């Protein structure tokens, strides 16, 4: 039962990444693309967490945490750059 729910959650998350990639590709402004990038990284972090739960390996959660921190820093740096260019 739990594996079925996790598999469905994994499929929905992968679908959301696909939809967000379309938004990233056709975004009219740089801010739209930054938000799409942030959503894609959050969705990929949730994929890593789901896979960690399904496999029972806790080390994947450490990878998700580091990936989340790097993503946060990247979005902050890009936001600072866009703020200066506006």
C-alpha positions as CSV (number, residue, x, y, z in Angstrom):
1,X,0.0,0.0,0.0
2,X,2.7,2.5,1.0
3,X,4.8,1.6,-2.1
4,X,1.8,2.2,-4.3
5,X,1.3,5.6,-2.8
6,X,4.9,6.5,-3.1
7,X,5.0,5.4,-6.7
8,X,2.0,7.6,-7.5
9,X,3.7,10.5,-5.7
10,X,6.8,9.9,-7.7
11,X,4.9,9.9,-11.0
12,X,3.1,13.1,-10.1
13,X,6.4,14.8,-9.1
14,X,8.1,13.8,-12.3
15,X,5.1,15.1,-14.2
16,X,5.3,18.4,-12.4
17,X,9.0,18.7,-13.4
18,X,8.0,18.2,-17.0
19,X,5.4,20.9,-16.8
20,X,7.9,23.2,-15.1
21,X,10.5,22.6,-17.8
22,X,8.0,23.9,-20.3
23,X,7.5,27.0,-18.2
24,X,11.3,27.4,-17.9
25,X,11.6,27.2,-21.7
26,X,8.8,29.6,-22.6
27,X,9.2,32.0,-19.7
28,X,8.9,35.6,-20.9
29,X,11.2,37.1,-18.2
30,X,14.2,36.1,-16.3
31,X,12.2,36.1,-13.1
32,X,9.8,33.5,-14.6
33,X,12.7,31.3,-15.4
34,X,14.2,31.7,-11.9
35,X,11.0,30.7,-10.3
36,X,10.7,27.7,-12.7
37,X,14.2,26.7,-11.8
38,X,13.4,26.9,-8.1
39,X,10.3,24.8,-8.5
40,X,12.3,22.2,-10.5
41,X,14.9,21.9,-7.8
42,X,12.2,21.6,-5.1
43,X,10.5,18.8,-7.1
44,X,13.8,17.0,-7.6
45,X,14.5,17.2,-3.9
46,X,11.2,15.6,-3.2
47,X,12.0,12.9,-5.8
48,X,15.2,12.2,-3.9
49,X,13.3,12.1,-0.6
50,X,10.7,9.7,-2.0
51,X,13.4,7.4,-3.4
52,X,15.2,7.5,-0.1
53,X,12.0,6.3,1.6
54,X,11.3,3.6,-0.9
55,X,14.9,2.3,-0.8
56,X,15.3,2.7,3.0
57,X,18.7,4.5,2.6
58,X,19.0,7.5,4.8
59,X,22.1,8.8,3.0
60,X,19.9,10.0,0.1
61,X,18.3,12.5,2.5
62,X,21.8,14.0,3.2
63,X,22.1,14.5,-0.6
64,X,18.7,16.1,-0.7
65,X,19.7,18.6,2.1
66,X,22.9,19.6,0.4
67,X,21.1,19.9,-3.0
68,X,18.5,22.1,-1.3
69,X,21.1,24.4,0.2
70,X,23.0,24.8,-3.1
71,X,19.7,25.5,-4.8
72,X,18.8,28.1,-2.3
73,X,22.2,29.8,-2.7
74,X,21.9,29.7,-6.5
75,X,18.4,31.4,-6.4
76,X,19.7,34.1,-4.0
77,X,22.7,34.8,-6.2
78,X,20.5,35.0,-9.3
79,X,18.0,37.3,-7.5
80,X,20.8,39.6,-6.4
81,X,22.1,39.7,-10.0
82,X,18.6,40.5,-11.4
83,X,18.1,43.1,-8.8
84,X,21.2,45.0,-9.9
85,X,20.3,44.7,-13.6
86,X,16.8,46.1,-13.1
